[in-house]
């Protein structure tokens, strides 16, 4: 899908009560895994199946409001993936022994501030990007994060 500018969409990150830029780790590929080292993960607060939902389903951890923060990404260049077709068109896709992977370092070089995956729009994304288990956003550029 065409890259988008995010304005009013609100995201939530569980595990910290506030965003601390000094804790942000620069994105690095983690091949052959399909998740990078670094970045900031969140889910849309109105996600059909976000991180909190996944944690409850898998009995992984309790996501508490008091240990979370909400943020927006005004004027961010977001690579939005809603379907396998969107994934195949992504300019940052590589292939390795495990299948299709996103080259996160290339995303940064191309000017992307975040990658949003809407898993609930196309369940096949689960198999294509194994390890991305819910509707989520991976923030690559901490300078774009604005607390709400």
trRosetta pair geometry for C-beta under 8 A, 3 or more apart (Angstrom, degrees):
i j d omega theta_ij theta_ji phi_ij phi_ji
1 4 7.6 -5 125 -33 110 107
1 80 5.1 -50 79 89 125 95
1 81 6.9 177 21 -103 102 31
1 82 5.6 50 -28 14 141 105
1 83 7.7 102 -40 26 104 90
1 86 4.4 -17 -14 -120 80 122
1 89 7.7 125 -15 70 30 131
2 80 7.9 8 78 47 44 107
3 77 5.7 6 169 -171 130 85
3 78 6.6 154 -165 73 76 44
3 79 5.8 -42 -110 -94 89 54
3 80 7.1 141 -131 10 37 84
3 112 7.3 -128 -129 -105 127 92
4 78 5.2 -32 67 65 82 99
4 80 5.2 18 11 -13 119 131
5 75 6.3 -14 -160 -125 107 34
5 76 6.9 144 -148 63 56 46
5 77 7.0 -27 -93 -93 67 49
5 78 7.4 146 -104 17 18 92
6 9 5.2 -75 -161 37 104 114
6 72 7.0 -168 132 -178 109 78
6 73 4.4 43 77 78 134 99
6 74 7.0 -112 97 -93 76 25
6 75 8.0 -64 60 18 65 16
6 76 5.1 -10 36 54 106 102
6 78 5.2 55 -31 -12 111 140
6 114 7.6 -14 -4 52 142 136
7 72 7.7 -15 146 -180 28 124
7 74 6.1 42 -135 -120 46 74
8 72 6.7 -40 -142 -134 25 136
9 44 6.1 -56 180 -122 107 106
9 72 6.7 137 73 -134 51 85
9 73 7.4 -19 69 36 97 90
10 44 7.1 94 80 -156 53 65
10 45 4.8 -11 101 5 102 124
10 46 7.8 82 61 -7 91 91
10 70 5.5 2 -177 -175 108 114
10 71 7.4 148 -155 74 64 27
10 72 5.8 -49 -100 -78 59 86
10 148 6.0 -85 -124 55 109 152
11 42 4.0 77 160 129 118 136
11 43 6.4 159 -154 79 83 23
11 44 5.7 -59 -100 -95 69 40
11 45 6.7 -167 -122 -30 16 76
11 70 6.8 154 80 -155 43 62
11 71 5.5 -28 65 66 94 77
11 72 7.1 146 15 -93 85 36
11 73 7.3 30 4 -18 128 101
11 137 5.6 -69 -118 38 147 136
12 42 5.8 163 76 -162 30 102
12 43 6.0 -25 57 61 82 75
12 44 7.9 45 12 154 81 12
12 45 5.1 91 -23 -86 111 81
12 50 7.6 60 55 163 107 151
12 51 7.8 -139 90 43 93 117
12 52 7.7 1 94 -29 133 117
12 68 5.5 16 -177 171 103 126
12 69 7.2 171 -148 88 63 32
12 70 5.2 -32 -94 -97 75 72
12 71 7.8 148 -93 19 29 70
13 16 6.5 -8 118 47 112 95
13 19 7.3 84 47 -81 145 91
13 40 6.3 -39 -104 173 147 102
13 41 6.7 126 -125 88 95 55
13 42 4.3 -67 -70 -92 78 97
13 68 6.2 168 85 -156 47 76
13 69 5.7 -8 55 57 95 78
13 71 7.0 14 -5 9 108 115
14 51 6.1 -160 17 111 119 132
14 52 6.6 127 -43 -75 146 84
14 55 7.7 -70 76 -21 161 156
14 63 4.2 -58 -124 -141 158 100
14 64 7.4 119 -147 41 106 47
14 67 6.6 54 -164 107 71 86
14 68 4.6 -33 -102 -98 59 104
15 67 6.5 18 -108 148 9 102
15 68 7.4 58 14 -95 42 64
16 19 7.1 100 108 -86 131 37
16 20 7.0 -116 -176 5 145 98
16 23 7.8 176 -104 73 157 158
16 67 6.9 46 -19 180 3 71
16 68 7.5 72 66 -117 45 27
16 69 6.4 -38 98 1 82 111
17 66 6.7 -19 -109 159 106 56
17 67 5.7 -64 -68 -127 78 42
17 68 7.1 15 -110 32 42 20
17 69 6.3 87 161 -53 28 99
18 69 5.2 104 -110 -75 33 145
18 147 7.2 -5 -150 -109 82 144
19 40 7.4 17 -129 -135 108 156
19 69 5.7 -133 -32 90 78 154
19 71 6.4 54 -41 -72 140 137
19 142 7.9 167 175 -156 122 100
19 145 5.7 -156 -170 138 167 142
19 147 6.0 -154 21 -73 117 104
20 23 4.5 61 89 5 104 111
20 24 7.8 -166 98 -27 59 77
21 24 5.4 -33 -160 0 49 120
21 142 5.2 129 -132 152 88 138
21 145 7.9 -180 -86 56 91 126
24 38 7.4 60 171 -164 64 91
24 39 7.8 5 -160 -133 86 13
24 40 6.4 -49 -118 -48 96 107
24 142 4.2 -24 -125 -70 172 148
25 37 6.6 -74 129 147 132 81
25 38 3.6 -128 106 -112 91 85
25 39 7.2 -46 73 2 80 37
26 38 5.3 -49 89 -144 26 160
27 36 5.1 11 -158 146 85 155
27 37 7.4 138 -155 78 39 57
27 38 4.6 -149 -88 89 36 124
27 39 5.2 47 -87 -56 93 96
27 104 4.8 -127 172 144 123 118
27 105 6.4 -178 116 -82 101 57
27 107 7.5 -59 130 66 161 109
27 108 5.7 173 60 -46 131 132
27 140 5.1 -19 -34 -140 146 87
28 36 6.0 151 71 -173 41 100
28 37 4.5 -14 60 59 98 105
28 38 5.8 94 11 5 75 124
28 104 7.4 56 105 84 9 122
28 105 6.6 22 -134 -69 39 108
29 36 6.0 -67 -106 -117 29 92
29 37 7.9 8 81 18 13 86
29 103 6.3 -26 -91 -147 128 61
29 104 5.5 168 -82 40 67 94
29 105 5.3 -67 -30 -10 98 108
30 33 4.6 -26 110 59 102 114
30 35 6.3 -21 56 89 133 57
30 36 5.3 152 -3 -138 102 34
30 37 5.0 122 -67 -28 116 84
31 96 6.1 154 -155 -71 109 168
31 101 6.9 121 -109 116 83 167
32 96 4.9 -153 -132 117 98 142
32 97 5.7 -46 -126 50 152 94
32 98 4.8 129 154 -4 119 120
32 101 7.1 -146 -171 -55 59 153
33 98 7.8 28 -96 34 26 165
33 101 7.7 113 111 -128 29 132
33 131 6.8 88 -170 -73 89 173
34 98 7.1 -129 -40 106 100 134
34 100 7.9 52 -111 102 126 60
34 101 4.7 -139 -106 -122 80 87
34 102 6.7 81 -162 19 81 81
34 129 5.5 -176 158 -161 145 68
34 130 6.2 115 29 63 143 64
34 131 5.0 156 67 42 102 130
34 132 7.0 -85 120 -22 117 95
35 131 5.2 -120 -31 138 111 135
35 132 7.3 157 -79 -64 97 76
36 39 6.0 83 77 -6 119 126
36 104 4.1 -32 -67 16 140 168
36 105 8.0 150 -123 -40 132 70
36 138 7.4 113 32 -180 111 146
39 104 7.5 -91 -48 -167 135 140
39 138 4.9 12 161 -177 148 92
39 139 5.8 155 -170 71 84 55
39 140 5.7 -34 -111 -94 105 48
40 138 7.4 147 72 -160 43 49
40 139 4.2 -12 59 51 97 114
40 142 6.8 98 -12 -98 128 85
40 145 7.0 14 58 -76 157 143
41 51 7.2 114 140 -81 110 143
41 136 6.0 -15 -164 -173 94 123
41 137 7.3 150 -155 80 47 51
41 138 5.8 -19 -98 -103 69 68
41 139 7.7 -148 -67 15 22 79
42 51 7.4 -103 -165 -8 30 138
42 71 6.9 -117 -85 46 169 107
42 136 6.8 151 85 -158 35 74
42 137 5.2 -17 68 59 86 97
42 139 7.0 34 10 -20 109 107
43 47 4.8 -58 168 -16 107 152
43 50 3.2 118 157 -156 150 110
43 51 4.4 -161 -22 -2 131 91
43 52 7.1 -133 53 2 147 80
43 134 6.3 -28 -104 121 131 116
43 135 5.7 89 -150 96 99 80
43 136 5.1 -54 -90 -103 76 62
43 137 7.0 160 -99 11 25 80
44 47 4.3 131 64 -58 88 84
44 50 6.4 -136 57 -90 61 124
44 116 8.0 55 -45 -151 105 122
44 135 6.0 -49 27 135 100 122
44 137 7.2 92 -47 -21 71 114
45 50 7.8 -9 -123 -58 16 169
45 70 6.5 8 -65 -124 129 114
47 50 3.3 113 65 -58 141 101
47 51 8.0 77 53 3 157 61
47 53 7.3 -132 101 5 109 127
47 120 7.1 144 179 0 81 136
47 134 7.1 68 152 161 146 100
47 135 3.8 -178 -151 78 120 134
47 136 7.9 26 -112 -64 155 45
48 120 3.7 177 72 151 129 173
48 135 6.1 106 44 -25 75 143
49 53 4.9 -119 -152 91 58 149
49 54 6.8 84 165 -55 88 82
49 119 6.5 -83 76 85 113 111
49 120 4.8 143 21 -71 102 117
49 134 5.2 -130 127 -143 83 87
49 135 5.6 122 69 -4 63 98
50 53 5.3 104 53 11 56 103
50 54 7.1 -108 116 -4 33 93
50 134 5.5 92 -162 155 20 126
50 135 5.2 -56 -87 66 63 96
50 136 7.1 122 -145 -76 69 67
51 54 5.6 -55 -147 36 32 111
51 55 6.2 33 156 -20 66 105
51 63 6.7 127 114 -91 94 152
51 134 5.6 167 -73 79 43 147
51 136 6.3 79 -56 -96 95 105
52 55 5.8 -54 -148 36 30 112
52 56 6.5 28 154 -17 64 106
52 63 4.1 -116 -112 60 87 153
53 56 5.9 -58 -150 37 30 109
53 57 6.2 29 154 -19 66 109
53 134 6.4 154 67 -134 99 135
54 57 5.7 -57 -146 38 30 112
54 58 6.1 5 164 3 67 114
54 60 7.1 2 126 13 80 138
54 133 5.2 105 -136 115 144 114
54 134 4.2 -107 -41 -51 130 135
55 58 6.4 -69 -138 52 24 94
55 59 7.8 59 166 -117 55 5
55 60 4.4 -100 -138 57 68 105
55 61 5.2 -60 -155 57 124 66
55 62 7.2 160 142 -94 129 15
55 63 5.3 124 56 -29 153 108
56 59 7.3 18 -171 -75 29 45
56 63 7.8 -76 -44 17 87 105
63 67 7.8 -139 -164 77 47 98
63 68 6.7 50 178 -66 88 130
64 67 4.6 58 72 26 101 100
64 68 6.8 -172 92 -17 49 100
65 68 5.6 -72 -145 36 32 117
69 147 6.3 -50 173 -130 121 101
70 147 7.2 94 82 -161 60 63
70 148 4.9 -63 110 66 105 94
71 145 5.1 -19 -173 -162 146 89
71 146 6.2 140 -162 71 85 41
71 147 5.5 -52 -101 -101 82 41
71 148 6.2 153 -115 7 25 87
72 146 5.2 -29 64 68 84 99
72 148 5.5 66 -15 -37 100 125
73 76 3.7 -33 159 4 108 144
73 78 6.7 96 106 -61 146 121
73 113 6.6 159 -171 116 124 128
73 114 5.9 -53 -133 -4 166 148
73 137 7.8 -141 -19 165 144 152
73 139 7.0 -164 -92 -111 128 109
73 144 5.0 33 -150 143 86 111
73 145 6.7 -32 -95 -96 75 46
73 146 7.2 163 -91 20 26 87
74 144 7.5 -164 58 -170 50 81
74 146 5.8 2 12 12 102 142
75 144 7.1 -141 82 -137 75 99
76 113 3.9 -120 -159 80 94 144
76 114 5.6 27 157 9 137 112
76 141 7.1 176 -134 62 103 118
76 144 4.2 85 -91 -176 107 146
77 111 5.6 10 71 134 158 91
77 112 5.5 -119 108 -122 100 44
77 113 5.1 115 48 3 68 96
77 114 7.9 158 84 29 47 69
78 112 7.1 80 -125 -159 21 89
78 113 6.4 -54 -71 65 61 89
78 114 4.7 -19 -114 72 87 97
78 115 7.1 158 -164 -97 71 20
78 116 5.4 23 174 -5 121 111
78 137 7.5 -38 -143 -140 124 115
79 90 6.3 69 -176 -134 130 107
79 92 7.0 -45 -114 19 170 130
79 107 6.4 -96 -2 -138 144 114
79 112 4.9 -16 -22 -132 106 139
79 114 7.4 -159 29 98 69 49
79 115 4.8 -18 66 -113 103 74
79 116 7.2 174 85 26 50 66
80 86 7.2 -63 111 -174 64 147
80 116 4.8 -11 -112 66 71 107
80 118 7.2 21 -174 -11 91 109
81 86 4.6 166 -140 112 61 122
81 87 5.2 59 -152 -74 126 74
81 90 6.6 -20 -88 -66 114 127
81 115 7.0 11 -1 -178 111 92
81 116 6.9 179 27 91 68 55
81 117 5.0 -14 68 -110 108 68
81 118 6.9 -173 91 23 55 72
81 125 6.9 133 135 -127 111 136
81 129 7.9 83 117 -24 154 153
82 86 5.3 95 41 -12 65 153
82 118 4.7 -2 -113 55 69 122
82 121 4.3 -44 -169 100 83 161
82 122 6.4 100 147 -2 57 112
83 86 4.8 108 53 2 72 97
83 87 7.1 -128 102 -3 45 86
83 121 6.2 -88 -63 119 72 111
83 122 4.1 107 -118 -31 63 157
83 124 7.8 35 -163 58 65 108
83 125 7.1 -134 -147 -56 21 110
84 87 5.3 -50 -151 34 38 117
84 88 6.4 40 151 -22 67 103
84 122 5.9 -137 -15 145 75 143
84 124 4.9 -38 -44 102 126 122
84 125 6.1 -155 -67 -74 70 67
84 128 5.5 153 -116 -39 95 158
85 88 5.8 -52 -148 33 31 111
85 89 6.6 22 155 -12 63 109
86 89 5.9 -67 -153 41 31 106
86 90 6.9 53 148 -50 64 90
87 90 5.6 -33 -160 -7 36 118
87 93 6.8 101 166 -92 71 134
87 100 6.8 85 153 138 121 151
87 125 6.6 156 -42 -117 138 92
87 128 5.8 110 101 135 170 146
87 129 6.9 -145 -123 -41 143 114
88 93 7.1 -31 -136 -16 28 174
90 93 4.8 107 78 -38 100 102
90 102 6.9 -43 127 -114 152 94
91 106 7.8 -136 121 139 81 119
91 110 6.3 147 98 -128 125 165
92 102 5.5 36 116 -161 106 79
92 103 4.9 -136 -180 55 82 83
92 104 7.6 80 165 -81 134 24
92 106 4.7 169 -133 94 92 112
92 107 4.7 28 -121 -69 164 78
92 110 6.6 -128 -72 15 109 145
92 112 7.4 -62 -38 0 150 148
93 100 5.9 -22 -165 -162 109 104
93 101 7.4 141 -156 76 60 37
93 102 6.4 -47 -101 -103 56 54
93 103 7.2 -179 -105 2 5 89
94 100 7.5 142 79 -156 41 54
94 101 5.3 -28 70 69 90 87
94 102 7.5 108 22 -150 83 8
94 103 4.8 82 -18 -49 118 105
95 99 6.9 -65 -146 175 76 29
95 100 5.8 -36 -100 -96 72 53
95 101 7.3 147 -106 20 22 79
96 99 7.3 -10 61 46 62 24
96 101 5.7 -2 15 6 108 128
98 101 6.9 64 74 -53 106 113
98 130 7.5 -112 163 48 115 123
99 128 7.2 -144 144 -152 133 48
99 130 7.5 84 52 7 136 111
100 128 5.7 -10 55 -175 128 85
100 129 7.1 -62 94 -77 101 67
101 129 7.9 114 -117 -124 45 74
102 107 6.8 20 166 -43 108 126
102 115 6.7 70 -180 -136 163 167
102 129 7.3 20 -20 -123 106 117
103 106 3.9 37 112 16 115 120
103 107 6.8 166 97 -22 63 79
104 107 5.3 -43 -153 24 39 119
104 108 6.9 39 151 -17 65 97
104 115 7.7 -98 -117 -11 84 141
104 138 7.8 -71 -124 126 120 143
104 140 6.9 -174 -173 -108 94 120
105 108 5.8 -49 -157 32 37 111
105 109 6.6 36 147 -17 66 105
106 109 5.4 -54 -146 39 38 113
106 110 6.1 32 156 -16 69 108
107 110 6.0 -64 -149 41 27 106
107 112 4.2 -58 178 52 88 131
107 115 6.3 -49 -147 -56 158 116
107 140 6.0 -148 112 -81 117 165
108 111 7.9 68 177 -52 30 14
108 112 6.7 -81 -78 58 29 79
108 140 5.4 -151 -83 167 88 131
108 141 7.4 143 -126 -63 88 89
112 115 6.6 41 155 -63 138 78
112 140 6.0 61 108 39 85 148
112 141 8.0 -174 117 -16 47 112
113 139 7.0 -20 151 -154 76 72
113 140 5.8 -170 -176 59 27 92
113 141 4.0 -68 -139 32 78 124
113 144 4.5 56 -176 -15 140 160
114 137 5.4 11 174 -179 126 104
114 138 6.3 164 -159 83 72 49
114 139 4.7 -31 -101 -109 105 52
114 140 5.8 -169 -84 10 39 82
114 141 7.1 -96 -45 29 71 84
114 144 7.1 -121 -29 82 108 145
115 137 7.0 165 84 -154 44 58
115 138 4.8 -1 54 53 93 101
115 140 7.0 66 -11 -32 86 113
116 136 7.4 -163 -145 103 57 40
116 137 4.5 -19 -101 -103 81 89
116 138 7.9 -167 -76 22 39 62
117 125 6.4 169 -172 164 110 144
117 129 6.7 -115 -131 79 151 158
117 132 5.2 7 85 166 165 143
117 135 6.9 -159 99 -139 67 42
117 136 5.7 7 54 57 96 76
117 137 7.6 178 21 -84 63 41
117 138 8.0 32 -3 -4 101 97
118 121 4.2 44 118 -4 110 119
118 122 7.7 75 98 18 82 80
118 135 5.4 15 -132 -126 52 98
119 122 7.6 -103 -162 62 32 57
119 123 7.3 51 170 -111 75 43
119 125 5.3 -138 -122 82 63 126
119 126 6.2 74 -156 -66 110 80
119 132 6.5 -169 -74 129 121 95
119 133 7.2 31 -116 147 170 20
119 134 5.8 -143 38 -168 146 16
119 135 5.2 -132 32 -67 89 55
119 136 7.4 32 -12 7 115 81
120 123 7.8 13 -134 -73 31 70
120 135 5.4 -33 -1 -55 103 114
121 125 7.8 47 67 -6 81 137
122 125 5.1 92 91 -21 92 102
123 126 5.6 -21 -180 2 62 116
124 127 5.9 -52 -166 37 55 105
124 128 6.1 49 141 -17 78 111
125 128 5.3 -62 -139 45 39 110
125 129 5.6 -12 176 26 78 105
125 132 7.1 -58 145 87 102 119
126 129 7.4 -76 -132 59 13 70
126 130 7.1 49 160 -99 54 57
126 132 7.5 -139 -117 80 46 75
126 133 7.1 51 -130 -123 94 49
127 130 6.4 3 -151 -68 30 90
129 132 4.4 -3 121 25 114 123
132 136 6.4 -140 -161 43 92 124
139 142 6.7 90 134 -87 120 50
139 144 6.9 -156 -155 68 109 107
139 145 6.1 41 -166 -68 160 107
141 144 4.9 65 96 -2 104 110
142 145 5.6 -38 -163 7 54 118
